[in-house]
Amino acid sequence: MQFAKRLQPMQTNVFAHMDQAKAKARASGKEIIDLSLGSSDLPAAEHVVAAIVASLHDKSTHGYLLFHGTQPFRQAAASWYTDKFGIPVDPETEVLPLIGSQEGTAHLPLALLNPGDFALLQDPGYPSHAGGVYLAGGQIYPMPLRAENNFLPVFEEIPIPVLEQSRMMVLSYPHNPTTAVAPLSFFQEAVAFCRKHDLVLVHDFPYADLVFPDSREKTTNHQSLAPSVLQADPDKEVSIEFFTLSKSYNMGGFRVGYAIGNPQLIAALRQMKAVIDFNQYQGIFNGAIAALQGPQEGVTAMVDTFQERRDAFIRALHKIGWQVDIPQATMYVWAKLPEPWGSKSVDFCTQLVEKTGVAASPGAGFGKNGEGYVRFALVHGPEVLETAVQRISEFLQ
């Protein structure tokens, strides 16, 4: 049996290897504390769940849902964005519902890249960003993210021959895995760079709300928890931004997101979707509308919860002598590996879970420049996180 060549770049997967290591540890009787996946353990709000439950009894929601039927959701998303960032959005031409933002970042390269074209991606970066480029037959130029540059790419380092073949740049801040937050001035630089080189600027923005209070920026007349790329490109000339309800509203399993941006990019992505899928069940959109338009205290509580977990985990790590930076945002801790593990993140994580039951994500799984780091997801309460650090301490000794 023969398969398409486009599958070849996706055959090696560090996270699949880690899943096998977790399964092996579990089979040996280890109690697993899984800090490897960024899947929130917090529940969706009651008013969100109630809206979905009510929809189940409405027979009119049981059929296929075409684009026109998503208008109430698109209007809610546009209003949410404008209220938060102060930029008008046309729900008819500048918003597109998605089955999670990952669907959008994976399908957009199919609309932008011809075989051999380059996409400029962050390294380290979220693995699915590369997957869409491979499926489109594109090439990847990894933009190194280094601690000395606050984990921001240096655009001047990109070779001119690469730029001449490039069609898109993908950014994501607050950043997974490094937890870095980009200032608005960086997005202004990125927009200017993309205009100059005729690039589409793609911003994956799942952690828009998950920024801790001492890292928040104030913008004119509006409080934004992290800058939006469209604040640097308010006319939406070159940019598209992807949002999800997975993090802010604890709706990861419902798979609901959306894109806001340049109307031509929205139309192109809509063309891709038209041949791949219908939309989600109407009831899920009703729950999403309730989330976007309803009480927002749950978002604040979610941020407070992850800040409490961050502080407990960092305090415990510092207590055992592992000095790591305090994250500004996201639900992760990005930790530089102690010696002698410096360039062996996969070995570290494999042996850690096999010997202690604590699972983490090796930095190498996020790209070449992620080597030497490990990512911990703060998806358990403080007591469990402190227990994990006790096990880690025993492992290091």
Secondary structure, 3 states (H helix, E strand, C coil): CCCCHHHHHHCCCHHHHHHHHHHHHHHCCCCCEECCCCCCCCCCCHHHHHHHHHHHCCHHHCCCCCHHHHHHHHHHHHHHHHHHHCCCCCCCCCEEEECCHHHHHHHHHHHHCCCCCEEEEEECCCHHHHHHHHHCCCEEEEEECCHHHCCCCCHHHCCHHHHHCEEEEEECCCCCCCCCCCCHHHHHHHHHHHHHCCCEEEEECCCCCCECHHHCEEECCEEECCCCHHHHCCCCCCEEEEEECCCCCCCHHHCCEEEEECHHHHHHHHHHHHCCCCCCCHHHHHHHHHHHHCCCHHHHHHHHHHHHHHHHHHHHHHHCCCCCCCCCECCEEEEECCCCCCCCHHHHHHHHHHHHCEECEEHHHHCHHHCCEEEEECCCCHHHHHHHHHHHHHHHC
